Amino acid sequence: MALRDDELPNQPPPASSRSSTLRARDIFKIPAPVRRLFDQFPFVTYPSNDLPRRSPIRRDTPSLYIFTTSTGARDGAPSFNPSCLKWQAYLRFAGVDFHTISSNNHASPTGALPFLLPSRSSLSFSNPPLPVPSNKLQKWVHEQTSLPGEPSSPKYAPYLSLVDHKIRNAWLSTVYLSPLNFSAITQHLYVDPCSSNALVRATISHQLRAAAESEILKQYTILDVDTLLREAEEAFVALNTLLGGDEWFFGAHSPSLFDASVFSYTYLLLHREVGWKDGRMLGALRNKERLVQHCERITLAYFGQQKK
């Protein structure tokens, strides 16, 4: 049986081949004066760059990098992104004095927003603070504040799953896969700020839709919008019942990360300035009075504004 070329045993190259190799090496040989110069100044591998020194402008308070507009960042307005708004609200629950900076996923050390840059203890740049990604924000908050831990209840995880899966999937469909909402809302908030180039915008739009569809199909064999909206409404009904007559979920004395998770969706659905064109998900929430009041309570207490 014949062997393939890569199976041939190792053999010394012929003399002609060795002479050709030597000539090739001579061509690329570093001249002695240049080699001596590099010997005096060896290569050095430098550490990775820090965040830009101009960011943040204010260094006396932590900076939360979120999806928002420049005006929203200046005013500390709620983010238009649920993941960002959840942590924005949670930091306010904890009484953390922070400011927001308009950003995008490309600026994040983890490739996703939000992330927090702690304040500098001095104007020295010798020990810049390390960014805190969202999956470590809760731990950072508890190290910095006296905020109570999450409510201890066997219902906590199942009900949080309703928010993180049923409501989130319907949100992804509503924001990214509804042509009416994508044109009126998503294009303006997520696509247009990235570039003025039509081809780039088209590419980003395609990527956003594809990513949303991929996320939903991790849990469903087919993507059926009616099913997603029905399950979201069922989740709102369950959460509305769970809240009951309490101010905060699970009868807590103060809002928790669970409250922030629910608020991050209810606020954006109920907030008129978002400008929903396909309002079916809003319709699934609108008549859940306890959730609506919960949203208004957080808005008034922690964002200093009434739902518009």
Residue pairs with C-beta under 8 A, 6 or more apart in sequence:
13 21
30 38
50 125
50 128
51 117
51 128
51 131
53 125
55 63
55 101
55 117
56 63
56 99
56 101
56 117
58 99
59 119
59 120
59 123
60 119
60 120
61 97
61 98
61 99
61 119
62 96
62 97
62 98
62 99
62 116
62 117
62 118
62 119
63 98
63 99
63 100
63 101
63 116
63 117
63 119
64 84
64 87
64 88
64 91
64 98
64 99
64 100
64 101
64 114
64 115
64 116
65 100
65 101
65 103
65 107
65 108
65 113
65 114
65 115
65 116
65 117
66 73
66 79
66 81
66 84
66 85
66 87
66 88
66 100
66 101
66 102
66 103
66 113
66 114
67 79
67 80
67 81
67 84
67 102
67 103
67 104
67 113
67 189
67 190
68 77
68 79
68 80
68 84
68 100
68 102
69 77
69 102
70 102
71 77
72 78
72 79
72 80
72 100
72 102
73 99
73 100
73 101
73 102
76 99
76 100
76 303
77 303
77 305
78 85
78 88
78 89
78 267
78 268
78 271
78 299
78 303
79 85
79 88
79 100
79 114
80 189
80 268
80 274
81 113
82 168
82 171
82 264
82 265
82 268
83 112
83 113
83 114
83 134
83 264
84 113
84 114
85 260
85 263
85 264
85 267
85 268
86 257
86 260
86 261
86 263
86 264
87 114
87 116
87 134
87 137
87 260
88 100
88 114
89 255
89 259
89 260
89 263
89 264
89 298
89 302
90 137
90 138
90 141
90 257
90 260
91 98
91 116
91 137
91 141
92 302
92 303
93 147
93 254
93 255
93 256
93 259
93 260
93 302
94 141
94 144
94 145
94 147
95 145
95 147
96 141
96 144
96 145
98 116
103 113
104 113
104 193
104 194
105 111
105 112
105 113
108 114
108 115
108 131
108 133
109 115
109 131
109 133
110 133
110 134
112 133
112 134
113 134
114 134
114 137
115 131
115 132
115 133
115 134
116 131
116 132
116 137
116 140
117 129
117 131
117 132
118 129
118 130
118 132
118 140
119 129
120 128
120 129
132 140
138 257
141 147
142 149
147 254
148 252
148 253
148 254
148 256
150 156
150 256
150 257
150 258
151 249
151 250
151 251
151 252
151 256
151 258
153 250
155 242
155 250
156 250
156 258
159 238
159 239
159 242
159 249
159 258
160 258
160 261
162 235
162 238
162 239
163 235
163 239
163 261
163 262
163 265
164 261
165 219
166 231
166 232
166 234
166 235
167 232
167 235
167 236
167 265
168 265
169 215
169 216
169 219
169 220
169 228
169 231
169 232
170 228
170 229
170 231
170 232
170 281
170 284
171 232
171 265
171 281
172 212
172 215
172 216
173 212
173 216
173 223
173 225
173 228
173 229
174 181
174 229
174 276
174 278
174 280
174 281
175 181
175 182
175 185
175 186
175 212
176 182
176 186
176 208
176 209
176 211
176 212
176 213
177 209
177 212
177 213
177 223
177 225
178 225
178 277
178 278
180 277
180 278
181 276
181 277
181 278
182 205
182 209
183 277
184 275
184 276
184 277
185 274
185 275
185 276
185 277
186 208
187 201
187 205
190 204
190 208
191 201
191 204
191 205
191 208
192 201
194 200
194 201
194 204
195 201
195 204
213 223
216 223
216 228
217 223
220 227
229 280
229 281
229 284
232 281
232 284
233 284
233 285
236 284
236 285
236 288
236 291
237 288
239 249
239 262
239 288
239 291
240 288
240 289
240 290
240 291
242 249
242 250
243 249
243 290
243 291
243 294
244 290
245 290
246 252
247 294
247 297
248 254
248 255
248 256
248 259
248 294
249 256
249 258
249 259
249 262
250 256
250 258
252 259
255 298
255 302
259 294
259 298
262 291
262 294
263 294
263 295
263 298
266 285
266 291
266 292
266 294
266 295
267 295
267 298
267 299
267 307
268 274
269 276
269 281
269 282
269 285
270 282
270 285
270 286
270 292
270 295
270 307
271 307
271 308
272 307
272 308
273 308
276 282
285 291
285 292
286 292
295 307
296 306
296 307
299 305
299 306
299 307
300 306
